[in-house]
Amino acid sequence: MNSVALWSNEMKINRTIEALKKNNMNGYYAKNRDEVIELIKDIVKEGSKVAVGGSETLSELGILEHLRSGRYDFLDRYKEGLTREEVTNIFKQSFLADAYLSSCNAITENGELYNVDGNGNRVAAMLYGPDKVIVICGINKIVKDVDEAIKRNREISAPMNAKRLNKKTPCTKVGYCMNCNSPERICNEYTLIKKQRSSERMHVIFLNENLGY
């Protein structure tokens, strides 16, 4: 990425961070993965109970490895050998976590978080339960407004995530949302977080690179 593109992206990140602050949420600009890890350490106390939502971004950045380091009491939904019942139990325990980490389908420059879920466990924990929510996003997740957030999910997030999860849905064949009635549909719960009552709860970390879908 050339210097002008980096500058333009930084301006977009800074505008979004300022908008988040007005909505009683905290925004941060991390230059690299190491800075993301340090921010997580600052926000989440050692020994805290931590859970995660499904996120390609967390995997790409190595966040899961950090959470498995022993520093936290990690409710690891990806632990090898778990049954579906055990995974579901972890989803429920996540509501009592000290911190919940995830990414986001789109964040508007007005400081709004837009998400679409299949099971609803991720958006439910983001909305209520955990004391702190940490959202980690690449520059590709920032959009102008809610209309663009909806469009981004229909044209990018939904079909790519459905493909990643090997779902037999129309979008995995045509590459964009068909508003299907498939039993494997992953677009079931739609949420928009506009503000927070507590300024201590929501923390959004941005990187100036493309991450996740």
Backbone as CSV, one residue per row, in Angstrom:
resi,resn,N_x,N_y,N_z,CA_x,CA_y,CA_z,C_x,C_y,C_z
1,MET,0.858,-1.193,0.000,0.000,0.000,0.000,0.895,1.244,0.000
2,ASN,0.669,2.172,-0.935,1.526,3.346,-1.020,1.185,4.357,0.071
3,SER,2.032,5.359,0.211,1.911,6.296,1.325,0.624,7.107,1.278
4,VAL,0.160,7.458,0.080,-1.071,8.236,-0.041,-2.276,7.398,0.386
5,ALA,-2.306,6.131,-0.015,-3.398,5.235,0.381,-3.384,5.016,1.888
6,LEU,-2.195,4.862,2.460,-2.082,4.711,3.917,-2.623,5.942,4.634
7,TRP,-2.269,7.120,4.128,-2.738,8.379,4.717,-4.265,8.479,4.652
8,SER,-4.833,8.158,3.499,-6.275,8.221,3.324,-6.986,7.283,4.302
9,ASN,-6.446,6.083,4.452,-7.031,5.110,5.379,-6.925,5.584,6.821
10,GLU,-5.798,6.186,7.159,-5.617,6.698,8.520,-6.632,7.783,8.840
11,MET,-6.914,8.649,7.867,-7.914,9.687,8.065,-9.289,9.063,8.320
12,LYS,-9.607,8.013,7.584,-10.885,7.316,7.756,-10.970,6.664,9.132
13,ILE,-9.881,6.018,9.557,-9.841,5.400,10.887,-10.013,6.453,11.970
14,ASN,-9.315,7.565,11.842,-9.405,8.628,12.854,-10.809,9.224,12.934
15,ARG,-11.457,9.410,11.779,-12.835,9.917,11.782,-13.766,8.952,12.506
16,THR,-13.559,7.679,12.259,-14.416,6.665,12.875,-14.175,6.576,14.377
17,ILE,-12.926,6.704,14.791,-12.601,6.688,16.220,-13.273,7.861,16.933
18,GLU,-13.235,9.037,16.325,-13.884,10.202,16.919,-15.398,10.005,17.026
19,ALA,-15.983,9.389,16.011,-17.423,9.128,16.039,-17.771,8.117,17.121
20,LEU,-16.935,7.102,17.295,-17.161,6.120,18.355,-17.149,6.782,19.728
21,LYS,-16.209,7.702,19.928,-16.125,8.407,21.210,-17.413,9.169,21.502
22,LYS,-17.992,9.788,20.478,-19.248,10.520,20.650,-20.389,9.572,21.018
23,ASN,-20.238,8.305,20.633,-21.254,7.300,20.936,-20.922,6.499,22.199
24,ASN,-19.987,7.023,23.000,-19.620,6.424,24.289,-18.892,5.093,24.117
25,MET,-18.136,4.974,23.023,-17.317,3.791,22.776,-15.871,4.225,22.558
26,ASN,-14.952,3.321,22.812,-13.528,3.630,22.709,-12.950,3.096,21.407
27,GLY,-12.182,3.929,20.715,-11.538,3.512,19.484,-10.026,3.638,19.583
28,TYR,-9.308,2.723,18.915,-7.849,2.704,18.956,-7.321,2.401,17.553
29,TYR,-6.172,2.963,17.253,-5.505,2.671,15.985,-4.215,1.928,16.295
30,ALA,-4.159,0.657,15.933,-2.965,-0.161,16.151,-2.192,-0.272,14.846
31,LYS,-0.888,-0.071,14.924,-0.060,-0.114,13.717,0.251,-1.548,13.273
32,ASN,0.175,-2.506,14.193,0.507,-3.892,13.853,-0.085,-4.850,14.888
33,ARG,0.129,-6.133,14.682,-0.423,-7.155,15.559,0.085,-7.012,16.989
34,ASP,1.371,-6.690,17.141,1.939,-6.549,18.486,1.226,-5.452,19.276
35,GLU,0.897,-4.363,18.603,0.177,-3.279,19.286,-1.238,-3.715,19.665
36,VAL,-1.850,-4.566,18.844,-3.175,-5.100,19.187,-3.086,-5.914,20.472
37,ILE,-2.076,-6.775,20.558,-1.893,-7.614,21.751,-1.681,-6.751,22.991
38,GLU,-0.884,-5.707,22.867,-0.628,-4.826,24.011,-1.902,-4.101,24.449
39,LEU,-2.722,-3.707,23.489,-3.989,-3.060,23.822,-4.911,-4.030,24.561
40,ILE,-4.946,-5.273,24.104,-5.768,-6.281,24.776,-5.285,-6.467,26.212
41,LYS,-3.970,-6.509,26.408,-3.415,-6.655,27.755,-3.805,-5.480,28.645
42,ASP,-3.848,-4.281,28.071,-4.221,-3.093,28.843,-5.700,-3.116,29.235
43,ILE,-6.536,-3.627,28.337,-7.984,-3.600,28.560,-8.449,-4.753,29.441
44,VAL,-7.834,-5.927,29.277,-8.281,-7.143,29.967,-7.243,-7.563,31.003
45,LYS,-7.636,-7.610,32.252,-6.717,-7.983,33.333,-6.324,-9.449,33.243
46,GLU,-5.099,-9.727,33.639,-4.618,-11.101,33.677,-5.511,-11.927,34.607
47,GLY,-5.837,-13.147,34.177,-6.695,-14.019,34.967,-8.173,-13.856,34.665
48,SER,-8.525,-12.902,33.815,-9.928,-12.665,33.477,-10.494,-13.822,32.659
49,LYS,-11.800,-14.023,32.794,-12.489,-15.000,31.961,-12.793,-14.352,30.621
50,VAL,-12.335,-14.996,29.534,-12.406,-14.398,28.203,-13.066,-15.378,27.229
51,ALA,-13.895,-14.840,26.335,-14.527,-15.639,25.292,-14.419,-14.903,23.961
52,VAL,-14.688,-15.628,22.878,-14.591,-15.022,21.543,-15.794,-15.398,20.692
53,GLY,-16.092,-14.534,19.731,-17.061,-14.846,18.694,-16.334,-15.407,17.491
54,GLY,-17.078,-16.042,16.603,-16.455,-16.546,15.389,-15.883,-15.405,14.571
55,SER,-14.592,-15.491,14.225,-13.949,-14.370,13.546,-12.708,-14.809,12.797
56,GLU,-12.691,-14.562,11.496,-11.497,-14.823,10.701,-10.391,-13.844,11.072
57,THR,-10.762,-12.618,11.441,-9.782,-11.600,11.818,-8.957,-12.034,13.022
58,LEU,-9.604,-12.579,14.049,-8.881,-13.037,15.236,-7.882,-14.126,14.874
59,SER,-8.275,-15.002,13.960,-7.371,-16.071,13.531,-6.193,-15.503,12.762
60,GLU,-6.448,-14.589,11.842,-5.392,-14.011,11.012,-4.343,-13.288,11.850
61,LEU,-4.770,-12.650,12.927,-3.855,-11.854,13.755,-3.177,-12.665,14.860
62,GLY,-3.544,-13.927,15.007,-2.948,-14.742,16.059,-3.488,-14.430,17.445
63,ILE,-4.666,-13.825,17.512,-5.247,-13.460,18.803,-5.600,-14.701,19.617
64,LEU,-6.063,-15.749,18.944,-6.439,-16.972,19.661,-5.236,-17.568,20.382
65,GLU,-4.078,-17.534,19.746,-2.866,-18.046,20.386,-2.525,-17.246,21.635
66,HIS,-2.709,-15.926,21.569,-2.468,-15.095,22.749,-3.424,-15.460,23.876
67,LEU,-4.681,-15.677,23.549,-5.670,-16.010,24.573,-5.408,-17.379,25.183
68,ARG,-4.739,-18.265,24.431,-4.416,-19.610,24.926,-3.096,-19.652,25.685
69,SER,-2.478,-18.505,25.873,-1.133,-18.457,26.467,-1.103,-18.801,27.943
70,GLY,-2.264,-18.834,28.585,-2.324,-19.078,30.027,-2.533,-17.798,30.826
71,ARG,-2.500,-16.689,30.150,-2.694,-15.402,30.829,-4.148,-15.240,31.296
72,TYR,-5.087,-15.890,30.584,-6.507,-15.725,30.865,-7.176,-17.073,31.122
73,ASP,-8.383,-17.013,31.656,-9.260,-18.172,31.733,-10.079,-18.143,30.444
74,PHE,-9.584,-18.835,29.424,-10.131,-18.725,28.074,-11.185,-19.800,27.819
75,LEU,-12.385,-19.369,27.508,-13.461,-20.281,27.104,-13.269,-20.569,25.612
76,ASP,-12.505,-21.587,25.309,-12.041,-21.839,23.946,-13.051,-22.667,23.161
77,ARG,-13.852,-22.010,22.368,-14.870,-22.684,21.549,-14.251,-23.557,20.458
78,TYR,-12.953,-23.332,20.164,-12.281,-24.065,19.098,-11.421,-25.220,19.616
79,LYS,-11.478,-25.492,20.896,-10.672,-26.561,21.478,-10.991,-27.899,20.812
80,GLU,-9.945,-28.617,20.468,-10.109,-29.879,19.741,-10.911,-30.889,20.567
81,GLY,-11.818,-31.581,19.888,-12.566,-32.650,20.531,-13.867,-32.247,21.185
82,LEU,-14.220,-30.966,21.149,-15.464,-30.521,21.769,-16.676,-31.032,20.989
83,THR,-17.706,-31.455,21.719,-18.961,-31.822,21.082,-19.769,-30.559,20.802
84,ARG,-20.800,-30.690,19.988,-21.645,-29.533,19.690,-22.303,-29.032,20.968
85,GLU,-22.682,-29.947,21.845,-23.295,-29.559,23.113,-22.322,-28.763,23.970
86,GLU,-21.048,-29.164,23.980,-20.039,-28.443,24.755,-19.780,-27.050,24.179
87,VAL,-19.788,-26.950,22.857,-19.617,-25.636,22.219,-20.787,-24.717,22.570
88,THR,-21.993,-25.258,22.514,-23.171,-24.475,22.874,-23.099,-24.006,24.316
89,ASN,-22.584,-24.853,25.199,-22.426,-24.476,26.604,-21.427,-23.328,26.758
90,ILE,-20.364,-23.350,25.956,-19.389,-22.253,25.974,-20.052,-20.960,25.512
91,PHE,-20.906,-21.050,24.482,-21.631,-19.861,24.025,-22.415,-19.248,25.179
92,LYS,-23.067,-20.104,25.970,-23.875,-19.609,27.085,-22.999,-19.044,28.202
93,GLN,-21.867,-19.707,28.483,-20.948,-19.215,29.506,-20.345,-17.871,29.126
94,SER,-20.277,-17.614,27.830,-19.659,-16.372,27.349,-20.367,-15.127,27.867
95,PHE,-21.648,-15.243,28.177,-22.384,-14.087,28.691,-21.866,-13.647,30.058
96,LEU,-21.189,-14.554,30.772,-20.658,-14.246,32.092,-19.161,-13.923,32.046
97,ALA,-18.611,-13.801,30.839,-17.176,-13.526,30.695,-16.853,-12.089,31.103
98,ASP,-15.617,-11.895,31.550,-15.137,-10.543,31.849,-14.916,-9.756,30.564
99,ALA,-14.509,-10.480,29.504,-14.241,-9.815,28.225,-14.622,-10.728,27.070
100,TYR,-15.117,-10.128,26.022,-15.535,-10.852,24.825,-14.865,-10.215,23.618
101,LEU,-14.171,-11.017,22.819,-13.452,-10.506,21.652,-14.106,-11.008,20.375
102,SER,-14.186,-10.122,19.400,-14.777,-10.479,18.122,-14.341,-9.471,17.071
103,SER,-14.846,-9.651,15.860,-14.694,-8.623,14.845,-16.090,-8.087,14.544
104,CYS,-16.262,-7.492,13.389,-17.523,-6.838,13.055,-17.719,-6.937,11.546
105,ASN,-18.965,-7.068,11.108,-19.213,-7.113,9.671,-18.981,-5.765,9.010
106,ALA,-19.323,-4.692,9.721,-19.076,-3.345,9.198,-19.187,-2.332,10.329
107,ILE,-18.383,-1.263,10.234,-18.465,-0.144,11.168,-18.589,1.127,10.348
108,THR,-19.604,1.926,10.649,-19.804,3.147,9.874,-18.914,4.276,10.388
109,GLU,-18.699,5.253,9.522,-17.925,6.422,9.928,-18.696,7.290,10.915
110,ASN,-19.945,6.924,11.187,-20.729,7.574,12.238,-20.567,6.859,13.580
111,GLY,-19.702,5.838,13.611,-19.438,5.127,14.857,-20.505,4.125,15.235
112,GLU,-21.071,3.426,14.240,-22.100,2.413,14.469,-21.566,1.043,14.053
113,LEU,-21.889,0.007,14.832,-21.423,-1.346,14.569,-22.565,-2.185,14.008
114,TYR,-22.388,-2.688,12.787,-23.423,-3.470,12.113,-22.963,-4.916,12.001
115,ASN,-23.836,-5.845,12.430,-23.490,-7.260,12.392,-24.674,-8.112,11.985
116,VAL,-24.360,-9.217,11.314,-25.357,-10.212,10.936,-24.832,-11.567,11.375
117,ASP,-25.671,-12.334,12.077,-25.249,-13.612,12.658,-26.121,-14.759,12.187
118,GLY,-25.548,-15.945,12.302,-26.296,-17.155,12.003,-26.980,-17.708,13.232
119,ASN,-26.187,-17.969,14.295,-26.740,-18.504,15.545,-27.220,-17.404,16.492
120,GLY,-26.576,-16.244,16.425,-26.936,-15.145,17.311,-26.091,-15.047,18.558
121,ASN,-25.222,-16.050,18.817,-24.413,-16.030,20.043,-23.431,-14.860,20.046
122,ARG,-22.855,-14.539,18.887,-21.872,-13.451,18.816,-22.545,-12.100,19.066
123,VAL,-23.607,-11.805,18.324,-24.245,-10.496,18.488,-24.893,-10.376,19.865
124,ALA,-25.385,-11.483,20.409,-26.009,-11.439,21.734,-24.988,-11.035,22.791
125,ALA,-23.787,-11.613,22.738,-22.743,-11.279,23.710,-22.229,-9.868,23.510
126,MET,-22.190,-9.400,22.278,-21.782,-8.022,22.024,-22.788,-7.042,22.607
127,LEU,-24.063,-7.409,22.565,-25.112,-6.513,23.045,-25.206,-6.481,24.565
128,TYR,-25.026,-7.658,25.207,-25.270,-7.701,26.643,-24.554,-8.896,27.273
129,GLY,-24.033,-8.696,28.477,-23.433,-9.796,29.225,-22.008,-9.497,29.657
130,PRO,-21.031,-9.744,28.791,-19.637,-9.517,29.165,-19.385,-8.067,29.600
131,ASP,-18.495,-7.905,30.584,-18.200,-6.561,31.090,-17.528,-5.684,30.039
132,LYS,-16.663,-6.304,29.232,-15.965,-5.566,28.179,-16.094,-6.322,26.866
133,VAL,-16.246,-5.578,25.786,-16.285,-6.153,24.449,-15.180,-5.493,23.631
134,ILE,-14.310,-6.320,23.046,-13.217,-5.817,22.215,-13.479,-6.247,20.773
135,VAL,-13.627,-5.281,19.894,-13.893,-5.532,18.483,-12.645,-5.151,17.694
136,ILE,-12.138,-6.078,16.897,-10.903,-5.842,16.141,-11.227,-5.893,14.650
137,CYS,-10.881,-4.821,13.928,-11.276,-4.707,12.523,-10.170,-4.147,11.650
138,GLY,-10.127,-4.612,10.424,-9.263,-4.018,9.417,-9.951,-2.828,8.772
139,ILE,-9.199,-2.068,7.991,-9.718,-0.887,7.314,-10.872,-1.244,6.368
140,ASN,-10.863,-2.468,5.862,-11.895,-2.901,4.919,-13.292,-2.961,5.530
141,LYS,-13.397,-2.942,6.867,-14.705,-3.028,7.521,-15.367,-1.646,7.717
142,ILE,-14.617,-0.567,7.491,-15.189,0.767,7.671,-15.964,1.181,6.425
143,VAL,-17.222,1.600,6.643,-18.083,2.053,5.545,-18.657,3.430,5.889
144,LYS,-19.247,4.069,4.905,-19.739,5.436,5.102,-20.930,5.493,6.049
145,ASP,-21.916,4.630,5.836,-23.146,4.703,6.630,-23.798,3.326,6.701
146,VAL,-24.983,3.257,7.312,-25.667,1.977,7.504,-26.052,1.352,6.168
147,ASP,-26.458,2.150,5.192,-26.805,1.602,3.881,-25.613,0.869,3.277
148,GLU,-24.428,1.457,3.406,-23.229,0.803,2.887,-22.872,-0.431,3.715
149,ALA,-23.178,-0.407,5.007,-22.931,-1.576,5.857,-23.789,-2.746,5.408
150,ILE,-25.056,-2.466,5.115,-25.962,-3.506,4.639,-25.482,-4.059,3.299
151,LYS,-25.083,-3.164,2.421,-24.581,-3.573,1.109,-23.311,-4.408,1.250
152,ARG,-22.432,-4.005,2.155,-21.185,-4.744,2.346,-21.475,-6.176,2.801
153,ASN,-22.425,-6.317,3.717,-22.743,-7.662,4.185,-23.320,-8.513,3.064
154,ARG,-24.205,-7.944,2.277,-24.854,-8.703,1.197,-23.872,-9.096,0.101
155,GLU,-22.912,-8.227,-0.192,-22.027,-8.463,-1.327,-20.685,-9.075,-0.953
156,ILE,-20.283,-8.940,0.326,-18.951,-9.423,0.724,-19.020,-10.376,1.911
157,SER,-19.437,-9.873,3.066,-19.362,-10.661,4.301,-20.168,-11.948,4.232
158,ALA,-21.431,-11.842,3.862,-22.308,-13.016,3.879,-21.837,-14.118,2.933
159,PRO,-21.634,-13.826,1.649,-21.217,-14.909,0.752,-19.845,-15.483,1.096
160,MET,-18.903,-14.636,1.518,-17.570,-15.140,1.825,-17.569,-15.986,3.092
161,ASN,-18.316,-15.579,4.096,-18.398,-16.382,5.307,-19.148,-17.683,5.059
162,ALA,-20.192,-17.639,4.248,-20.916,-18.861,3.904,-19.997,-19.838,3.175
163,LYS,-19.157,-19.303,2.289,-18.193,-20.142,1.569,-17.160,-20.719,2.525
164,ARG,-16.672,-19.883,3.450,-15.683,-20.331,4.440,-16.236,-21.463,5.290
165,LEU,-17.531,-21.391,5.593,-18.167,-22.397,6.451,-18.742,-23.569,5.656
166,ASN,-18.477,-23.575,4.344,-18.935,-24.666,3.468,-20.453,-24.846,3.495
167,LYS,-21.183,-23.722,3.514,-22.631,-23.775,3.526,-23.174,-23.959,2.106
168,LYS,-24.233,-24.727,2.000,-24.883,-24.947,0.707,-25.999,-23.914,0.537
169,THR,-25.584,-22.683,0.308,-26.525,-21.579,0.137,-26.352,-20.971,-1.256
170,PRO,-27.372,-20.315,-1.786,-27.265,-19.715,-3.120,-26.091,-18.748,-3.259
171,CYS,-25.777,-18.004,-2.181,-24.701,-17.002,-2.293,-23.337,-17.633,-2.552
172,THR,-23.148,-18.888,-2.163,-21.858,-19.542,-2.425,-21.726,-19.961,-3.883
173,LYS,-22.827,-19.865,-4.616,-22.790,-20.203,-6.046,-22.695,-18.955,-6.923
174,VAL,-23.326,-17.844,-6.469,-23.339,-16.633,-7.304,-22.443,-15.526,-6.762
175,GLY,-22.044,-15.609,-5.472,-21.111,-14.636,-4.916,-21.744,-13.416,-4.282
176,TYR,-23.062,-13.391,-4.151,-23.732,-12.282,-3.476,-25.031,-12.800,-2.856
177,CYS,-25.576,-12.032,-1.906,-26.761,-12.457,-1.160,-27.983,-12.578,-2.071
178,MET,-28.719,-13.699,-1.902,-29.955,-13.928,-2.647,-31.180,-13.867,-1.730
179,ASN,-30.949,-13.439,-0.464,-32.025,-13.418,0.532,-32.759,-14.747,0.539
180,CYS,-31.999,-15.805,0.707,-32.488,-17.160,0.510,-33.324,-17.683,1.682
181,ASN,-33.947,-18.825,1.447,-34.664,-19.564,2.482,-33.971,-20.888,2.772
182,SER,-32.679,-20.937,2.480,-31.917,-22.172,2.683,-31.871,-22.545,4.161
183,PRO,-31.965,-23.844,4.479,-31.821,-24.278,5.878,-30.427,-24.009,6.432
184,GLU,-29.458,-23.731,5.549,-28.096,-23.429,5.981,-27.788,-21.933,5.949
185,ARG,-28.818,-21.130,5.796,-28.650,-19.674,5.774,-27.913,-19.199,7.031
186,ILE,-26.941,-18.287,6.878,-26.202,-17.763,8.028,-26.604,-16.329,8.372
187,CYS,-27.510,-15.741,7.613,-27.955,-14.364,7.882,-29.319,-14.408,8.567
188,ASN,-29.310,-14.477,9.897,-30.547,-14.640,10.653,-30.824,-13.523,11.650
189,GLU,-29.780,-13.059,12.331,-29.950,-11.993,13.333,-29.177,-10.751,12.891
190,TYR,-29.868,-9.624,12.797,-29.277,-8.372,12.334,-29.254,-7.370,13.485
191,THR,-28.086,-6.801,13.778,-27.996,-5.841,14.883,-27.231,-4.590,14.473
192,LEU,-27.612,-3.472,15.096,-26.914,-2.203,14.901,-26.665,-1.587,16.273
193,ILE,-25.403,-1.494,16.662,-25.033,-0.870,17.927,-24.712,0.592,17.648
194,LYS,-25.533,1.492,18.169,-25.355,2.918,17.912,-24.646,3.640,19.052
195,LYS,-24.933,3.234,20.287,-24.338,3.884,21.454,-24.188,2.879,22.589
196,GLN,-23.440,3.273,23.620,-23.297,2.480,24.835,-23.610,3.358,26.041
197,ARG,-24.206,2.767,27.060,-24.463,3.517,28.292,-23.172,3.726,29.073
198,SER,-22.336,2.679,29.107,-21.070,2.783,29.828,-19.925,2.983,28.846
199,SER,-19.100,3.982,29.107,-17.952,4.247,28.233,-16.825,3.250,28.447
200,GLU,-16.963,2.377,29.436,-15.916,1.416,29.743,-16.109,0.081,29.031
201,ARG,-17.258,-0.109,28.387,-17.582,-1.456,27.898,-17.039,-1.765,26.504
202,MET,-17.285,-0.934,25.519,-16.985,-1.261,24.128,-15.661,-0.648,23.686
203,HIS,-14.773,-1.502,23.147,-13.447,-1.075,22.703,-13.234,-1.585,21.275
204,VAL,-12.978,-0.676,20.348,-12.815,-1.043,18.942,-11.388,-0.726,18.492
205,ILE,-10.684,-1.755,18.040,-9.292,-1.614,17.604,-9.230,-1.751,16.084
206,PHE,-8.640,-0.754,15.422,-8.507,-0.768,13.969,-7.058,-0.999,13.545
207,LEU,-6.888,-1.697,12.440,-5.594,-1.816,11.775,-5.732,-1.317,10.352
208,ASN,-4.674,-0.745,9.823,-4.681,-0.193,8.475,-4.305,-1.273,7.471
209,GLU,-5.099,-2.340,7.464,-4.923,-3.432,6.508,-6.239,-4.185,6.372
210,ASN,-6.361,-4.961,5.295,-7.570,-5.734,5.095,-7.515,-7.010,5.915
211,LEU,-8.554,-7.231,6.723,-8.616,-8.396,7.601,-10.002,-9.005,7.573
212,GLY,-10.088,-10.313,7.504,-11.361,-11.001,7.563,-12.255,-10.664,6.384
213,TYR,-13.541,-10.932,6.567,-14.527,-10.716,5.512,-15.554,-9.664,5.892
